[in-house]
Amino acid sequence: MKAEAVVIKTLDKDTAEIRIFRDTACGAHCESCGGCGAEKRFISATAVNTCGAKEGDKVLVETETSGVLGLAALVYILPIFSFFSGYFSAYAFSDLEHVRLISGAAGFAAGIFIVWLINGRIRKKGGPEVRIISVC
């Protein structure tokens, strides 16, 4: 996945702190639309700087798409899967619908908790690698 970013500061010869601008759902072309007035949001990250980008440079960055898509799938699919697992496993224990729903809600909460734990590990590890591929 490629995105535009700005180098905030160079940390050493091969790494830089960057701000990656996140696009909105409409594509973030506000100058041509002006409809919603959505503000630009950004993500701060540390990137591998093999292009020699300096502080203030606009750069093009790349992350491994499969890693990002895998994490997105985990965040969305695991809680839903956990909900249905809890809901349908309650069939073995009860014929009452509210018991099944409570079991499903508990499964959903467990899925959210697991995603939260995995997110903590990823933050400590540093997340997907971001590389600066060119200076704009």
Backbone torsions as a table, in degrees:
resi	resn	phi	psi	omega
1	MET	NA	132.8	-178.9
2	LYS	-111.1	147.8	179.1
3	ALA	-154.9	159.4	175.1
4	GLU	-87.2	147.9	-179.7
5	ALA	-149.7	170.2	175.3
6	VAL	-126.1	135.5	178.2
7	VAL	-77.7	121.3	178.8
8	ILE	-83.3	-47.8	175.1
9	LYS	-160.6	152.0	176.2
10	THR	-90.0	128.6	-177.7
11	LEU	-85.5	-41.3	172.4
12	ASP	-157.2	-165.3	-174.5
13	LYS	-58.9	-36.8	-172.4
14	ASP	-114.2	4.9	179.3
15	THR	-136.2	151.5	179.5
16	ALA	-145.2	149.4	173.2
17	GLU	-90.1	129.6	-175.5
18	ILE	-129.2	163.0	170.8
19	ARG	-118.5	119.4	178.6
20	ILE	-97.2	125.5	-180.0
21	PHE	-83.5	127.2	179.5
22	ARG	-88.8	133.2	175.8
23	ASP	-79.5	151.9	173.8
24	THR	-84.6	173.4	-179.0
25	ALA	-63.2	-27.8	-178.4
26	CYS	-85.2	-5.8	178.4
27	GLY	106.7	-4.9	174.8
28	ALA	60.5	33.7	175.3
29	HIS	-100.5	61.5	-172.4
30	CYS	-64.3	-30.7	-178.7
31	GLU	-65.1	-26.3	179.6
32	SER	-92.1	-19.5	-176.3
33	CYS	-106.8	-64.2	-179.0
34	GLY	73.5	11.9	-175.3
35	GLY	-75.9	-51.2	-171.8
36	CYS	-99.8	-25.0	-178.5
37	GLY	69.5	28.4	-178.9
38	ALA	-63.4	137.6	179.1
39	GLU	-84.7	150.3	178.3
40	LYS	-75.2	134.0	176.7
41	ARG	-110.7	156.7	-179.2
42	PHE	-140.5	161.2	176.6
43	ILE	-120.5	131.7	174.7
44	SER	-89.5	139.1	-179.3
45	ALA	-152.5	164.9	172.6
46	THR	-104.7	130.6	-175.1
47	ALA	-122.6	151.1	172.8
48	VAL	-74.6	124.1	-173.6
49	ASN	-111.4	84.6	178.8
50	THR	-94.3	-4.3	-178.5
51	CYS	-94.6	-4.3	-179.1
52	GLY	73.8	29.9	179.2
53	ALA	-66.8	143.5	-178.6
54	LYS	-112.3	168.6	-179.5
55	GLU	-54.7	129.6	179.6
56	GLY	92.3	-11.6	-179.9
57	ASP	-70.5	140.3	169.9
58	LYS	-84.3	129.9	-175.6
59	VAL	-131.4	162.0	172.7
60	LEU	-105.5	124.3	-178.3
61	VAL	-114.6	158.3	-178.8
62	GLU	-136.8	138.8	171.9
63	THR	-122.5	160.2	179.3
64	GLU	-71.2	116.2	-174.5
65	THR	-61.6	-40.5	-177.0
66	SER	-63.6	-36.6	178.4
67	GLY	-66.7	-43.1	180.0
68	VAL	-66.9	-44.3	179.6
69	LEU	-67.0	-36.1	177.0
70	GLY	-63.2	-42.7	178.0
71	LEU	-66.7	-39.7	177.9
72	ALA	-63.6	-42.3	177.9
73	ALA	-61.8	-41.7	178.9
74	LEU	-61.2	-45.3	-177.6
75	VAL	-63.6	-38.1	-176.8
76	TYR	-89.8	-38.5	-172.1
77	ILE	-84.7	-39.5	-175.9
78	LEU	-59.0	-48.3	178.8
79	PRO	-63.0	-37.3	178.6
80	ILE	-67.0	-44.4	176.8
81	PHE	-60.7	-41.2	179.2
82	SER	-64.5	-38.1	177.1
83	PHE	-60.1	-51.4	-177.9
84	PHE	-66.9	-33.8	175.9
85	SER	-62.6	-45.0	178.0
86	GLY	-65.5	-41.7	-178.4
87	TYR	-63.7	-50.5	-175.6
88	PHE	-76.5	-24.0	175.5
89	SER	-71.6	-22.9	177.9
90	ALA	-70.7	-17.6	176.0
91	TYR	-58.0	-33.3	-178.9
92	ALA	-71.0	-22.0	-173.7
93	PHE	-107.8	-25.6	-173.4
94	SER	-152.3	149.3	174.3
95	ASP	-97.9	-0.6	-177.9
96	LEU	-85.7	130.7	-177.0
97	GLU	-65.0	-38.9	-178.0
98	HIS	-66.7	-29.3	176.1
99	VAL	-68.6	-40.3	178.0
100	ARG	-64.0	-41.8	179.3
101	LEU	-65.8	-40.0	177.3
102	ILE	-64.5	-41.0	177.3
103	SER	-64.3	-39.5	176.3
104	GLY	-64.3	-42.5	178.2
105	ALA	-63.8	-38.6	176.8
106	ALA	-65.4	-39.2	176.0
107	GLY	-64.1	-41.2	177.8
108	PHE	-61.9	-44.9	178.7
109	ALA	-62.4	-39.1	177.2
110	ALA	-64.3	-39.4	177.4
111	GLY	-63.4	-42.6	177.2
112	ILE	-63.0	-41.1	179.7
113	PHE	-63.5	-41.9	178.4
114	ILE	-63.3	-43.0	177.2
115	VAL	-61.8	-40.2	178.3
116	TRP	-62.2	-42.2	177.9
117	LEU	-64.6	-43.7	179.1
118	ILE	-64.2	-39.2	177.3
119	ASN	-60.1	-40.9	177.6
120	GLY	-61.9	-41.5	177.9
121	ARG	-65.0	-42.0	-179.3
122	ILE	-65.4	-39.9	178.1
123	ARG	-62.6	-40.5	178.5
124	LYS	-66.8	-38.4	-178.4
125	LYS	-76.1	-26.5	178.2
126	GLY	112.7	-6.8	177.3
127	GLY	74.2	-169.5	-179.9
128	PRO	-64.8	145.7	-179.5
129	GLU	-71.0	133.7	177.3
130	VAL	-110.5	131.2	-179.1
131	ARG	-123.4	137.1	173.3
132	ILE	-82.9	122.1	-177.1
133	ILE	-104.5	-20.6	175.5
134	SER	-163.5	156.2	174.6
135	VAL	-98.4	127.5	-177.5
136	CYS	-78.5	NA	NA
